[in-house]
């Protein structure tokens, strides 16, 4: 299967699918911090997927897994929503998220934390937690799915630490907070890669 992981500089999900024998590519406007720059497309995802919103026959990728930026959408930043509405940032982020909902690819997954897209677009198909996939932490993550089954938890573990929320300020904080947990990436590759 040919898979594009949109808005992913870390290559965690890309590498999980590659490990299962798929042709997976990460794509981000940033250079990859992952171990395989040869599997990374450094470009605006809208340029890369421009044909995949037209018709199913024009789609280059069988599956798109998208991680649109959540800075202007997540409830964790609700105290800045009024400011973001006034200057247009929030509307721009909503439109970018909705770009992925219009893709004609056979399989599409869109990931975002709990936020305004539940009302601006629709309720997510599933909300998962890292502790369901081998990581003893909390980070409620919404999934909007097209032709994909719900992820089945693979390794429910104890511990409900809010590691992401407690992360101290740093230059790489946003990158670290958005990185997909390995257990979740492996579950995606195992369960969605067999379709």
N, C-alpha and C positions, 0 to 999 in steps of 0.2 A: 504494500500500500504506500502511496505517496502522501506525506503529511507535512503540513506547514504549521509551525507553532509561532503564532503572531505575538509581537510585543514581548519577546523572551530573549534577553541578553545572556542569561545564565546557562542556557542549554540543558537544564535539568530534565525537562520533558522530552526535548529532542533526543537526548542521549538515551533515555529509557526506551523510546521507540526504536532507535538504531540498534540497541542491544537485542531487540527482538527480531531484527532482520529487515526492518522497514526503511524506506528512503525518507528520512525525516530531515527537515530543515528548520532552523530557528531564524527569526527575522526581527530586527529591531533597528531603530535609528542609531542606537549606540553600538559600538563594537562589542563583540562577545567577551565575557569573562570566562567562558567555558573552555574546555580543552581542545575543541575542534573548530578553529576558525574556518576551515574548508567546508563546514556544514552550516555556516552562518551567512545570511543575506543581510548586509547592512544597508537598509533602505527604508523608506516610508512604506508601511504595509499596504497603504492604499494604492501605491504604484504597483506593487507586486501582485495584488489581487484585483486589479482593475477589470480583468476579463471575467472573473469568477462571480460577478454580480449580474452578468448579462443572461446567461442561460446555462443549464446543466452541461450541455455539449461543449461549452467554452472553458470549463473548469480544468485547470492544470493539476489541482490537488484533490485527492479523494476525501481528505479530512483536513479541517482547519480547527485548531485549538487556539482560542484567542484570550489574551490576558490584557485587555485594555486598561490603561492607567486609571486608578481609582481615586486619585487625589481630590478631584472635584465631585465625586459621587458617593463616597463612603460615609456612613453615619458618624464615623470617628472624627470627621472634619466638619460636622454640622454647624459648629459655631462660626464658620466662615462662609456658610452658604449664601447669606444675603449679599456679601461682598462679591462672591463669585457669580451670582446671578446678575448683579449690576454691571460688571465688567465683561460679561459674556463667556467667561471661562467654563461655567457649568454647562451652558447650552452647547458649547463646542465639544465638551466631553460626552454629553448625551448623544450628540450626532455621531461621534466617532464610535461609541458603543453600538449604536443602531446600524452602522455600516456593516458590522458582522452579522446582524440579524437578517440582512438582505442577501447574503451570499447564497449562491445556487449549488454549492458543493454538496455532495451527498451527505456527509457527516460534518456537523459543526458543534463545537462546545465553546461557550463563552464563560469565563470565570471572573468573578468580582466579589469583594466582601459585601456584607449586608449594607445596603445603601438605597439611594433613591430610584434605582432602575426597577425595583419591585413595583413601583407605582408608575414611573415614566414609561416603562416597557410592559412588563408583566412579572408575576411572581416567578421565582426560579423553579426549575424542575426538582432541584435537590440542594440541600445545604449539608456540607460535610465538615468534619473536624479532623485535624491532624492526629488526634488520639485514636481515631478509627483505623489509622493506617500505620501504626507503630511509633508515633511520636507523642510523648506525654505532654502535649501542649494544647491550648485552645486557640483557634483562629477560624471563626465561622466563615466558611467560603461557599458562595452561591454558584451553582452551575445552571446555565440555560442550555438545553440540549436539543439538537435536531438529528433524529434518526439514531440516537445513541442511547443505550440503556443506562439506568442509574448505576453509579459506582457502588459495588458491594464492599463493605468494610473488610479489610484483609487481616488486620492485627489490632484488635482493641486492647489498649494498654491503660494502666493506671496513670495518674498524674494529670492535672488540669492546670498547668502553669500558664500564665499569660505572658510568655516570653516576648512576643512581638510587641505587645502594648508597653512593656517595661523597658524596651530597648532605649538606651540613652542617645541623646543627639550626637550625630556624627556626619561626616561627609558622605558616607555610604549607607546611611540609615534607610533611605527610601528603597535602594536596591536590595538591601538585606531583608527588609520587611516584605517585599514583593516576591521574593524567591520561593518557588514551589518546593514543598517538602518531598524528599525522595520517595517516601512510601506512597504518596498520592500519585506522583509521576509514574511509578512502577505499576500501580493499580490501573491507571489509564492505559498504559502500554499493554498490560496483560489482558484487560477486559475489553478495551475498544479495538485493540490491534488484531483481534481474532474475528472480527466481523466479516 
